[in-house]
Amino acid sequence: MISFTLQGIPVSRGIAIGRAHLLHPAALEVQHYLVGQEQVEAEVLRLQNALAAADRELQKVWADLPADAPSELGAFLDVHSLFLSDPMLAQAPLEIIRTRHYNAEWALVTQIDVLLAQFDEIEDDYLRERKADIAQVADRILKLLTGSATVLPSHTGVDEQNAHMIVVARDISPADMMQFQNSAFVGFVTDEGSHSAHTAIVSRSLGIPAVVGMGNASELIKQDDWLIIDSVAGVVIVAPPQIVLDEYRDKQAELQRIRKKLTRLKKTSAVTKDGTTITLLANIELPEHAHAANEVGASGVGLFRSEFLFMGRNNMLPTEEEQFEAYKTTVVAMKGRPVTIRTLDVGADKPLDESDNSTLNPALGLRAIRYCLAEPQLFLTQLRAILRASAFGEVQLLIPMLSHSFEIDQTLAMVAQARQQLTQLGQAFDPKMKIGAMIEIPAAALSLPMFVKKLDFLSVGTNDLIQYTLAIDRADYAVAHLYDDVHPAILQLLHMTVKAADKAGIPVSICGGMAGDIKLTRLLLGMGFRVLSMPPAQLLEIKQEVMNLDLLQLNATVKKILRSYDPEVIADEIRLLQTL
């Protein structure tokens, strides 16, 4: 096969090497995992049983046909029965299970994709249209499989046959992305997406190399193609020659050596050369991610994205007890270090219901705190769970997407109501739990006095702040080139926020994508930020950068950047900062 290279948007640092696994929209509806050798024959039997059950269903339909039924119905059933007995459908998926260790659903979908592609090549119109019958038969089998499927333990294969796999898809939702953690998948390539979309954020949080916004990668890349993801350069190499594979394996090994050396900094304080202490916190999505925060010596959790407890549940919302246990587990795991929990932030590219596309412009619609205030019982349930967790360690409450004074007042009233309910129930909580606002809407950054008077701290969410300031959809790869985290307007809003917080004497942190971008660390610290929150995978690299800089030497250059409105001057001065 001819090797070629695709260019996209890098969203996490690293190199991944593996075979392509194409995820078509329908394939996302079934589980994808590898099974251990001892479970292979059980999985084969599960698929065989589903095939037999599908055949029995067809036979019953045939037997129940009324005497006056159109003859086409019988012919239709005959075709489906023939497909069920064809070795390409009845035997090939079984071999995929045995050789690749795919679970039954995955093996079936993989083989169906092969068959459908073959039908597309047929010139005869009638025969080509039979691909619809194949899809219908597959749907029948999948329904039988998923109706009785059991969750088997995931298994990562690393031999030549079961190489690490790289997901290639048109797009992957954040909820789907979370399903792939701790699996054989080592990288992601998508046609759509941008640097700040939530799928990219989760990829960075999991420390998984990814390149997004590639346009038509899912059409150009074939199933099982060897791929190299260079998510530093934003490059995907398809079918690389052996010499390139060897080169990137060396680079991968070197990156691993560098990361191993960085682990020595785990217990070292993040202090600049001039003696300024910088607090480095971790962004996490689920309680189990607290372990990753501890592994890199994070000073706490600066952003717990609670919406991931709500997603992928088919609208079955987590109960107060479920939420409480998740928050408590995280707080206890952090051993007294602060945990900042953001209240439910759904909407836009993080819908609770994946089928809900009724809002014309979801990024400007009922999302985040607007959604919570519109659903007071849901909000109160979450607030009670967070308050209860505050009895087990330091918890801070972070409210997303505030823009109006009345929203702050309503939120504080809801917190007071939740406290009152817990008091009446005799439930313990921290009555002094701090409450802060995410500054992610220009209106908030331009009206900070009303925030600092009523709240205990501020946290800048740069991803949405950039989206709303520059009027671009952060999940739309068609406008991804307009996303500019050092646009003069963004820099001015950030600087205003730091100054307002300092003047009011309240803490301010930055928890968006800019906080984990090592190219911007010196700029942010030079502006006055002293608390940065980022994915755990980026923390030690940022800590090393902090320890290598002298804040006093940055002042003149940062002031010049903040005075400039020329993108080229700003870019040049940011490069100069790296040398100071």
C-alpha positions in Angstrom: 0.0 0.0 0.0 1.2 3.5 -0.8 2.0 5.6 2.3 0.6 9.1 2.7 0.3 11.8 5.3 -2.7 13.7 6.6 -2.6 17.0 8.4 -5.0 18.0 11.2 -5.3 19.8 14.5 -3.2 18.4 17.3 -5.1 18.3 20.6 -2.7 16.4 22.9 1.0 15.8 23.0 2.4 12.4 22.1 3.0 9.7 19.6 0.7 6.7 19.0 1.4 3.7 16.7 -1.2 1.1 15.9 -3.8 -0.3 13.5 -6.8 1.7 12.4 -10.2 0.8 13.7 -12.9 2.6 11.8 -15.9 3.6 13.8 -19.0 4.2 11.7 -22.0 5.9 13.4 -23.9 2.6 13.7 -20.9 0.9 15.2 -20.8 3.3 18.1 -24.1 1.7 19.3 -22.3 -1.6 20.2 -19.5 -2.3 22.6 -16.0 -2.6 21.3 -13.5 -4.5 23.5 -10.9 -7.3 23.3 -11.5 -10.6 25.1 -8.9 -12.8 26.8 -7.8 -16.1 25.2 -9.8 -18.0 27.8 -13.0 -16.2 26.8 -12.7 -16.6 23.0 -14.8 -19.7 22.6 -17.5 -18.4 24.9 -17.7 -15.3 22.7 -17.8 -17.5 19.6 -20.7 -19.4 21.1 -22.5 -16.2 22.0 -22.4 -15.1 18.3 -23.4 -18.6 17.1 -26.4 -18.5 19.4 -27.4 -15.1 18.1 -27.1 -16.4 14.5 -29.3 -19.4 15.4 -31.8 -17.2 17.2 -32.0 -14.9 14.2 -32.7 -17.9 11.9 -35.4 -19.1 14.2 -37.0 -15.7 14.2 -37.1 -15.7 10.4 -38.5 -19.2 10.3 -41.3 -18.2 12.7 -42.1 -15.1 10.6 -42.3 -17.4 7.5 -44.6 -19.8 9.3 -46.9 -17.0 10.4 -47.3 -15.5 7.0 -51.0 -15.4 6.0 -52.0 -17.4 2.9 -52.7 -14.2 0.9 -49.4 -12.5 1.7 -47.5 -11.1 -1.3 -45.0 -13.5 -2.7 -42.3 -10.8 -2.3 -42.4 -11.2 1.5 -41.5 -14.9 1.2 -38.6 -14.0 -1.2 -37.4 -11.3 1.2 -37.3 -13.9 4.0 -35.5 -16.4 1.8 -32.8 -13.8 1.0 -32.3 -13.1 4.6 -32.1 -16.8 5.5 -29.5 -17.3 2.7 -27.4 -14.5 4.1 -27.5 -16.0 7.6 -26.2 -19.3 6.3 -23.5 -17.7 4.0 -20.0 -18.4 5.4 -19.1 -14.7 4.8 -21.6 -13.9 7.5 -21.9 -17.1 9.5 -18.2 -18.0 9.7 -16.0 -15.0 9.0 -17.0 -13.1 12.2 -16.2 -16.2 14.2 -12.7 -16.2 12.8 -12.3 -12.5 13.7 -13.1 -13.4 17.3 -10.6 -16.2 17.3 -7.8 -14.4 15.6 -8.3 -10.8 16.8 -10.0 -11.4 20.1 -12.8 -9.0 19.2 -16.0 -9.3 21.1 -19.0 -10.7 19.2 -20.7 -7.4 18.3 -17.5 -5.8 17.2 -16.5 -8.8 15.1 -19.9 -8.8 13.4 -19.8 -5.1 12.6 -16.3 -5.4 11.3 -17.3 -8.2 8.9 -20.5 -6.4 7.8 -18.4 -3.3 6.9 -16.3 -5.5 4.6 -19.4 -7.0 3.0 -21.0 -3.7 2.4 -17.9 -2.3 0.8 -17.8 -5.3 -1.6 -21.5 -4.7 -2.5 -20.6 -1.1 -3.4 -18.2 -2.3 -6.1 -20.9 -4.4 -7.9 -22.0 -2.9 -11.2 -25.4 -4.6 -11.3 -28.0 -2.3 -9.7 -30.2 -5.1 -8.3 -27.3 -6.9 -6.7 -25.8 -3.7 -5.4 -29.0 -2.9 -3.6 -28.9 -6.2 -1.7 -26.5 -4.4 0.7 -29.6 -3.1 2.4 -30.6 -6.7 3.1 -27.2 -7.4 4.6 -27.6 -4.4 6.9 -31.0 -5.5 8.0 -29.8 -9.1 8.8 -26.9 -7.6 10.8 -29.3 -5.4 12.7 -31.4 -8.4 13.6 -28.3 -10.2 14.9 -27.0 -7.2 16.8 -30.3 -6.7 18.5 -30.2 -10.3 19.7 -26.6 -9.9 20.9 -27.0 -6.6 22.7 -30.2 -7.8 24.3 -28.3 -10.5 26.2 -24.8 -9.2 26.1 -22.6 -9.5 29.3 -19.8 -7.0 30.0 -16.6 -8.9 29.7 -13.3 -7.6 31.1 -11.3 -5.5 28.6 -8.0 -6.8 27.4 -5.2 -5.0 25.7 -3.4 -7.0 23.1 0.1 -6.0 22.0 1.2 -8.7 19.6 1.4 -8.3 15.8 -2.2 -9.6 15.3 -3.8 -7.7 18.2 -1.8 -4.5 17.9 -2.7 -1.4 19.7 -5.6 0.2 17.8 -6.3 3.8 16.8 -9.9 4.9 16.5 -10.7 6.7 13.2 -14.2 8.3 13.0 -16.1 11.2 11.6 -16.5 12.4 15.2 -16.5 10.9 18.7 -18.7 12.3 21.5 -17.1 12.9 24.9 -19.3 10.2 26.3 -18.1 7.7 23.7 -14.5 8.8 24.3 -14.8 7.9 27.9 -15.8 4.4 27.0 -12.4 3.8 25.4 -10.2 4.5 28.4 -8.3 1.6 29.8 -8.8 -0.3 26.5 -6.6 -1.3 23.6 -7.2 2.1 21.9 -4.1 4.3 22.0 -5.1 7.2 19.8 -7.9 9.0 18.0 -8.3 10.5 14.6 -11.5 12.4 13.6 -12.7 14.2 10.6 -14.4 16.9 12.7 -13.5 18.6 15.9 -11.3 21.4 17.1 -8.6 22.1 19.6 -11.1 23.2 22.2 -14.0 20.7 21.6 -14.8 18.6 24.6 -13.6 15.4 22.8 -10.2 17.1 22.6 -10.3 18.0 26.2 -11.1 14.5 27.3 -8.3 13.2 25.0 -5.8 15.5 26.7 -7.2 14.5 30.1 -6.7 10.8 29.4 -3.2 11.5 28.0 -4.1 9.9 24.7 -2.6 11.3 21.4 -5.2 12.6 19.0 -5.5 14.6 15.8 -8.9 16.1 14.9 -10.4 18.2 12.2 -8.9 16.1 9.4 -11.8 16.5 6.9 -12.0 13.1 5.3 -9.6 10.8 7.2 -12.3 8.3 7.8 -12.8 7.9 4.1 -9.1 7.7 3.1 -8.0 5.4 6.0 -9.0 1.7 5.7 -9.7 -0.8 8.5 -6.5 -2.2 9.9 -4.2 0.2 8.2 -1.0 0.9 10.2 -1.1 4.5 11.5 1.3 6.8 13.2 -0.2 9.7 15.1 2.2 12.6 15.8 0.0 14.8 18.0 2.7 17.3 18.5 2.9 18.2 14.8 -0.8 17.3 14.0 0.2 14.6 11.5 -1.2 11.2 10.8 1.0 8.9 8.7 -1.0 6.1 6.9 0.8 2.9 6.0 4.2 4.1 7.0 7.2 2.4 5.5 9.4 0.4 8.0 12.1 3.0 8.2 9.5 5.6 9.3 7.9 3.2 11.7 11.3 2.6 13.3 12.0 6.3 13.5 8.7 7.0 15.3 9.2 4.1 17.6 12.5 5.7 18.7 10.8 9.0 19.1 8.0 7.3 21.2 10.6 5.7 23.4 12.4 9.0 23.9 9.1 10.7 24.9 8.6 7.9 27.4 12.1 8.4 28.8 11.4 12.1 29.2 8.1 11.5 31.0 9.8 9.0 33.3 12.4 11.7 34.2 9.6 14.2 34.9 8.1 11.9 37.5 11.1 12.9 39.7 9.4 16.2 40.1 6.2 14.7 41.6 7.1 15.8 45.2 8.9 19.0 44.2 7.2 22.3 44.8 6.4 24.4 41.8 8.5 27.5 42.7 10.0 29.9 40.1 13.7 30.9 40.2 12.7 34.2 41.9 10.9 32.3 44.7 7.3 32.6 43.6 5.1 29.6 44.5 2.7 28.5 41.7 -0.2 26.2 42.5 -0.7 23.4 39.9 -4.0 21.6 40.0 -5.6 18.8 37.9 -8.7 18.7 35.7 -10.6 15.4 36.0 -13.8 13.9 34.7 -14.5 10.9 37.0 -13.5 9.8 40.5 -11.1 7.2 39.2 -9.1 10.0 37.6 -8.1 11.3 41.0 -5.4 8.6 41.0 -3.8 10.3 37.9 -3.8 13.6 39.8 -2.1 12.0 42.7 0.5 10.3 40.5 1.8 13.6 39.2 1.7 15.3 42.6 -1.2 17.8 41.9 -1.9 20.3 44.7 -5.6 19.4 44.3 -8.3 19.2 41.7 -9.0 22.5 40.1 -11.9 21.3 37.9 -14.0 18.2 38.4 -16.3 18.1 35.4 -19.4 16.6 37.0 -21.3 16.3 33.8 -19.5 13.1 32.9 -21.4 11.4 35.8 -24.6 12.3 33.9 -23.6 11.4 30.3 -24.1 8.1 28.5 -26.9 6.9 30.8 -29.9 7.0 28.4 -31.5 9.9 30.4 -31.3 7.9 33.7 -29.9 10.6 35.9 -27.6 9.7 38.7 -29.2 9.8 42.2 -28.1 11.9 45.0 -26.4 8.9 46.6 -24.6 8.0 43.4 -23.3 11.6 43.0 -22.4 11.8 46.7 -20.3 8.6 46.6 -18.5 9.9 43.4 -17.7 13.2 45.0 -16.8 11.7 48.3 -14.5 9.2 46.7 -12.7 12.0 44.9 -12.4 14.2 48.0 -11.1 11.3 50.1 -8.6 10.3 47.4 -7.1 13.8 47.4 -6.2 13.5 51.1 -7.1 17.0 52.3 -6.1 18.8 49.1 -8.9 21.0 47.7 -11.4 19.6 45.1 -13.2 22.1 43.0 -16.4 20.6 41.6 -18.1 22.3 38.7 -21.9 22.0 38.7 -23.6 20.3 35.8 -22.3 21.8 32.5 -24.3 20.3 29.7 -25.5 21.6 26.4 -23.7 22.4 23.1 -21.3 19.5 22.4 -22.1 17.8 25.7 -25.9 17.0 25.5 -27.4 14.8 28.1 -29.5 13.1 25.4 -27.5 12.5 22.3 -30.7 12.5 20.2 -31.6 16.0 21.3 -30.8 18.4 18.5 -33.8 20.7 18.9 -31.9 23.8 19.8 -30.9 25.8 16.8 -27.7 27.1 18.4 -27.0 25.0 21.5 -23.8 26.9 22.4 -26.0 30.0 23.0 -29.0 28.1 24.4 -30.1 26.4 27.6 -26.8 25.1 28.9 -24.7 25.0 32.1 -26.1 27.2 34.9 -29.1 28.2 32.8 -30.1 24.5 32.5 -29.6 23.9 36.2 -31.7 26.9 37.2 -34.4 25.7 34.8 -34.3 22.3 36.5 -34.3 23.2 40.2 -34.8 19.7 41.5 -32.0 18.3 39.5 -29.8 21.2 40.7 -30.8 20.8 44.3 -30.0 17.1 44.2 -26.5 17.8 42.9 -25.9 20.6 45.4 -26.9 18.4 48.3 -24.5 15.7 47.1 -21.6 18.1 46.7 -22.3 19.7 50.1 -22.4 16.3 51.8 -19.0 15.4 50.2 -17.6 18.7 51.7 -17.8 17.0 55.1 -14.9 14.7 54.1 -12.4 17.3 52.9 -12.0 20.7 51.3 -14.5 21.2 48.5 -15.1 24.3 46.4 -18.2 24.8 44.3 -17.7 26.2 40.8 -20.6 27.6 38.8 -20.3 27.6 35.0 -21.5 30.2 32.5 -22.7 32.9 34.8 -23.3 36.2 33.1 -26.1 38.0 35.1 -26.3 39.3 38.6 -29.7 37.5 39.1 -28.1 34.2 38.1 -25.6 34.6 40.9 -28.4 35.5 43.4 -30.5 32.5 42.3 -27.6 30.1 42.5 -26.7 31.3 46.0 -30.3 31.0 47.1 -30.4 27.4 45.8 -27.2 26.6 47.7 -28.8 28.1 50.8 -31.9 25.9 50.2 -29.8 22.8 49.8 -27.9 23.6 53.1 -31.3 24.0 54.9 -32.6 20.7 53.6 -29.4 18.9 54.7 -29.6 20.6 58.2 -33.2 19.4 58.6 -32.1 15.8 57.6 -29.2 15.9 60.1 -26.6 15.5 57.2 -23.1 16.9 57.8 -21.5 19.4 55.4 -19.0 22.3 55.5 -21.0 25.5 56.1 -18.0 27.5 54.9 -17.7 25.8 51.5 -16.4 28.4 49.0 -18.4 29.2 45.9 -16.9 30.6 42.8 -17.7 31.6 39.2 -16.3 30.5 35.9 -15.4 33.5 33.8 -16.1 32.2 30.3 -18.4 34.8 28.8 -17.2 38.2 27.8 -20.1 39.8 29.8 -18.7 38.2 32.9 -15.1 39.4 32.3 -16.4 42.9 31.6 -18.6 43.1 34.8 -16.3 41.5 37.3 -17.2 43.9 40.2 -20.6 42.2 40.6 -18.8 38.8 40.7 -16.1 39.6 43.3 -18.6 41.2 45.7 -20.8 38.0 45.9 -18.4 35.1 45.4 -15.3 33.6 47.0 -13.1 32.9 43.9 -12.9 33.1 40.1 -11.8 30.5 37.6 -11.2 31.4 34.0 -12.5 28.8 31.5 -10.5 29.9 28.4 -12.1 27.4 26.0 -15.5 29.0 26.2 -14.2 32.5 26.7 -12.4 32.2 23.3 -15.5 30.7 21.7 -17.9 33.4 22.8 -15.4 36.3 22.4 -14.5 35.4 18.8 -18.0 34.1 17.9 -16.8 30.7 16.7 -18.3 27.3 17.5 -15.5 25.5 19.3 -16.7 22.1 18.1 -16.9 23.1 14.4 -13.7 22.2 12.5 -14.8 24.4 9.6 -14.0 27.5 11.7 -11.3 25.9 13.9 -8.6 28.1 12.2 -10.3 31.1 13.7 -9.7 29.8 17.2 -6.9 32.0 18.6 -6.0 31.8 22.3 -3.6 34.8 22.0 -6.0 37.1 20.1 -5.6 40.6 21.6 -9.2 40.6 22.9 -8.6 37.4 24.8 -5.4 38.6 26.4 -7.1 41.8 27.5 -10.0 39.9 29.1 -7.6 37.6 30.9 -5.5 40.5 32.2 -8.7 42.4 33.3 -9.8 39.3 35.3 -6.5 38.9 37.1 -6.4 42.6 38.0 -10.0 42.6 39.3 -9.4 39.5 41.4 -6.2 40.9 42.9 -7.9 44.2 43.7 -10.8 42.4 45.5 -8.3 40.1 47.3 -9.9 36.9 46.1 -8.2 33.9 44.4 -8.3 33.5 40.6 -7.2 30.4 38.6 -7.2 29.4 35.0 -8.5 26.0 34.1 -9.1 26.1 30.3 -6.9 24.7 27.6 -4.4 27.6 27.8 -3.4 26.5 31.3 -1.9 23.2 30.0 -0.2 24.8 27.0 3.5 25.0 27.8 4.0 27.6 25.1 1.7 30.0 27.1 2.9 29.2 30.7 5.3 32.2 30.9 2.7 34.5 29.4 0.0 33.5 31.9 2.4 33.8 34.9 3.7 37.1 33.6 0.1 38.4 33.5 -0.4 37.5 37.2 -2.0 34.0 37.3 -0.6 32.0 40.1 -3.0 29.0 40.0 -3.2 26.8 36.9 -5.4 23.7 36.4 -4.8 21.2 33.6 -5.0 17.6 32.6 -2.8 15.4 34.8 -0.8 14.3 31.8 0.5 17.9 31.3 1.2 18.9 34.9 4.8 17.7 35.3 5.9 19.3 32.1 4.4 22.6 33.2 6.0 22.2 36.6 9.4 21.9 35.0 8.7 25.0 33.0 7.7 26.9 36.1 10.9 25.9 37.9 13.0 27.1 34.9 11.7 30.7 34.7 12.3 33.9 36.5 9.1 36.0 36.7 11.0 39.3 37.1 12.6 38.8 33.7 9.2 38.3 32.0 7.7 41.6 33.0 8.8 43.9 30.2 8.0 41.4 27.4 4.5 40.6 28.9 3.7 44.3 29.1 4.7 44.8 25.5 2.4 41.9 24.5 -0.5 43.4 26.4 0.0 46.8 24.7 0.0 45.3 21.2 -2.9 44.6 18.9 -0.6 43.3 16.1 -0.8 39.4 15.9 2.7 39.2 14.5 4.2 41.2 17.2 2.3 39.2 19.9 3.6 35.9 18.3 7.2 37.2 18.1 7.1 38.3 21.8 5.6 35.0 23.0 8.5 33.2 21.2 10.9 35.6 22.9 9.4 34.7 26.3 10.5 31.1 25.8 14.1 32.2 25.8 14.1 34.3 28.9 
